[in-house]
Amino acid sequence: MSAHTAVDAMLADPRYAAGIEAFADRVRAGRPVWWHVLTFDGLGTQAFASWDLASVADLKWRLARDGIATTLESGWITFPRPPP
């Protein structure tokens, strides 16, 4: 019997899968993608980064709840094209 986790449910959601595929298509084509980065205010180091704003905002909220200050920045970036 396999365990069904929150991650399993997320990956089974066709909307999430479509978002991942659209992101991957843009990266493969060398087109800019909307990217979100969470940094620790005190250290200035990256805590997390993702195409999924909801997951980054959730982590920001969880850290804030524990008194850890972070900054969330979003912007368009272009990843290097992967080799064929």
C-alpha positions in Angstrom: 0.0 0.0 0.0 1.5 3.3 -1.0 1.3 6.5 1.1 -0.6 9.4 -0.4 1.0 12.6 0.6 0.2 16.3 0.0 3.0 16.3 -2.7 1.3 13.4 -4.4 -2.0 15.3 -4.5 -0.3 18.4 -5.8 1.5 16.5 -8.6 -1.8 14.8 -9.5 -3.5 18.1 -10.0 -3.8 18.8 -13.7 -3.6 22.5 -13.2 -0.2 22.2 -11.4 1.1 19.7 -14.0 0.1 22.2 -16.8 1.9 25.0 -15.0 5.1 22.9 -14.7 4.9 21.9 -18.3 4.3 25.5 -19.5 7.3 26.6 -17.4 9.5 23.8 -18.8 8.5 24.7 -22.4 9.5 28.3 -21.9 12.9 27.3 -20.4 13.5 24.9 -23.2 12.8 27.6 -25.7 15.1 30.0 -24.1 12.2 32.4 -23.2 12.0 34.4 -20.0 10.1 32.9 -17.1 8.5 34.6 -14.0 10.7 33.5 -11.0 10.3 34.1 -7.3 13.2 34.3 -4.8 13.0 34.4 -1.0 16.0 35.7 0.9 16.8 35.9 4.6 17.0 39.6 5.6 19.7 39.1 8.2 22.0 37.0 6.1 21.1 38.2 2.6 21.3 34.6 1.4 18.7 32.8 -0.6 16.2 30.7 1.3 14.1 29.3 -1.6 13.3 30.0 -5.2 10.6 28.7 -7.5 8.3 29.3 -10.4 5.4 28.7 -8.0 4.6 31.8 -6.1 2.2 30.0 -3.7 5.0 27.7 -2.4 7.4 30.6 -1.9 4.8 32.8 -0.2 3.8 29.8 2.0 7.5 29.4 3.2 7.7 33.2 3.8 4.6 33.0 5.9 5.9 30.0 7.9 9.3 31.7 8.6 7.5 35.0 9.5 5.4 33.1 12.0 8.7 32.0 13.7 10.0 35.6 13.7 12.4 35.1 10.8 12.4 38.1 8.4 12.6 37.4 4.7 12.1 39.3 1.5 10.3 38.0 -1.5 11.3 39.3 -4.9 9.8 38.3 -8.3 10.9 39.0 -11.8 11.5 37.7 -15.3 14.7 35.7 -15.8 16.1 33.6 -18.7 17.8 30.3 -17.8 20.6 29.1 -20.1 19.1 26.7 -22.7 19.7 23.1 -21.8 21.8 21.1 -24.2 19.9 19.0 -26.9 
